[in-house]
Amino acid sequence: MFAGFTRELRHVNGVDIAYRIGGEGPALLLMHGHPQTHVIWHKVAERLAEHFTVVAADLRGYGDSGRPPADDLHINYSKRVMARDHLELMHAVGFDSFSVLAHDRGARVAHRLALDHPGAVERLVTLDIAPTLAMYEQTNEAFARAYWHWFFLIRPAPLPETLIQASPEGYLRSVMGTRSAGMAPFTDEAFADYLRGLSRPGSATSLCEDYRASASIDLEHDRADLAAGRRLTVPLLAMWGADGVVARCFDPLAEWRKVADDVHGQALPGGHYLPEEVPDELLAAALPFLLWRKD
């Protein structure tokens, strides 16, 4: 995996962020989702590196990145703080501006990054999410049953942490293997990396804090943006799985257009884990958007 890439670690924004970097040309930041690591990009990273300097990073709390302690307001795992991690990482490797391709939790961090630092983000691709506030406010029974982990992980400590720590592999399989594609998209090598990351001390707490932040301080930040009329101004390509829960329970394109000015979007023929389920289709849709430049 990741031929031609090097593995590195940078201390930025008070935390160690692990990443792989490879390729050359304009910068592209890849951000993964829950409960995985940057390895989700292993089927597309080498082809992206033909066009970009690709930085595939582990979010704080995941993979080989640092695990800051929990705090009462969940600030350490707010998407605003997590976005700052990656802004400083990209600055540290030599890029003041860059495009972003992000999945799931990483796409929520990327949304905040583009809102807080619009001058840094050139183009943004989000995979299989609608804006966080919209998803919470429109939660119905079908969504709650399918995304049960959203509501399990935000329970007060230490219940969810204790249950995850009791069987990290069981937790991974219960989240990843019960989606539309089952376990088929995940290679043994990739799954081993996800399991290794989740098995590290402090991982269960970090995962819970990520979600607790999304259900509290992140919503406060989102509501403040709405009240102030702050919108995404960077070009946005929103894609989602035609067979996934987001497509069944929400209208992703309509929701993104409520908060962003320049929105394009489409469904891809897969479920939630698009970089691993349909890598060719993902590249075919994302590359023309990411490579577009004004004359």
Secondary structure, DSSP 4 states (H G I P E B T S, - for coil): --TT-EEEEEEETTEEEEEEEEE-SSEEEEE--TT--GGGGTTTHHHHTTTSEEEEEPPTTSTTS--PPP-TT-GGG-HHHHHHHHHHHHHHTT-SSEEEEEETHHHHHHHHHHHH-TTTEEEEEEES---HHHHHHT--HHHHHHTHHHHHTTSPTTHHHHHHHH-HHHHHHHHHTTSTTTTTT--HHHHHHHHHHHHSTTHHHHHHHHHHHHTTHHHHHHHHHHHHT--B-S-EEEEEETTSHHHHH--HHHHHHHHBSSEEEEEESS-S-HHHH-HHHHHHHHHHHHH----
